[in-house]
């Protein structure tokens, strides 16, 4: 069986479902991609998607539909998305086997 593009922890799935249900506009899925930015070169982008764009991969995990930006596919294979909250920050985090390093602040990565 082929490796799933990306998986979600229970915490990430729960948070994603909660955020999507609170959106003012209908949400078809979460869109995950990568953008060139930060001191290490790339950062993750998570946003609401109202429809699937051409060539996007579709992944469903724990009741959450995810559209993967085609430009991000090779960077995300085998990744796990989590949701973490502590005293100072909260947000989605990624454990990515393709990463070769991260910047000191953790905002960006390189492969």
N, C-alpha and C positions, 0 to 999 in steps of 0.2 A: 504494500500500500504506500502511496506517495505521502511524503511528509506534508502536514497541513501548513499552509502559508504562514498563518499566525493563529495563536490560541489566546484565550482570555482566562485569567484567574477568576474565581467566583467573585472576588471583590470588584474586579474590573467590569464583569458582566452586570453585576448588581448596579454599579454606579452608572454605567452606560444606559441601562434600561431606565433608570430614574431620570437621568438628564434628557433622554429622548422623549419621555412621557411629559416632561415639563415644557418642551419647546412650544413656542407660540405658533409655529408653522408645522405642518405634517413632516415627519422625518422618516425616510425610507430605510436609512442605514447610517452608520458612522463611516466616514471616509478617512483612511489613513494613508499618509504619504510622507515623503521626506523633502526638505528644502535645503538649498545651499545657504548656510549661515552659521555663525558662531566661530569660535577659534579653532575647532577641530574639523570644520567643513560642512557638516550636515546636522539637521535636527529633525525630530519627528513632528508631524502635523496631524492633529486629530480634529475633525470638523463634522458638522451635520451634513448629510447628503439627502436631497429631496428626490434625486433620481440617479440611476446608474449612468455613468459616462461611457462612451465607446471605449472598448478594450480594457475596462476595469475588471479585475478579478473579483469574484464574489465569494466570501467566506461566511459561514454561519457557525457560531460557537456559543453554547449555553443560552440560546434564545436571542442572540444579538447578531444582526446582519451587518457585515463589514464590506465596504468597497475598497479595494486596494488600487491606488494610483499605479498605472502600468509602469511609470518611471521608477517606482519604489520597489517593485516586485523583487528584483535581485538583491536588494538590501534588507528585505524583511523576512525572507524564507526561514522558517523555524523559530521565529521570534515569539515571545510571550508578553502580552500586555497585562499589566497589573494596575491597581489603583491603591495609592498609599496616602495616608493622612498622618501628620504629626503636628506638633505645636506650631511650627513655622510654615509648613507648606502642605499642599494637597494637590494631587494630580495623577495623571496616568504616567506610568513608567514602563520601560521596555527592557526586557532581557533578550539580547540579540546575539546569537552565536557568530554572526558575521562581523561584529564590531572588532576592530583591532585596537581601539583606544578611545578615550573620552577626554574632553578638556577638564581642567581642574574644577570648574563650577558645575560640571555635569550637564550643561545645556546642549552640547553638541558632541558628535562622534565622528569617527572615520572608519572606513572598511579597507 
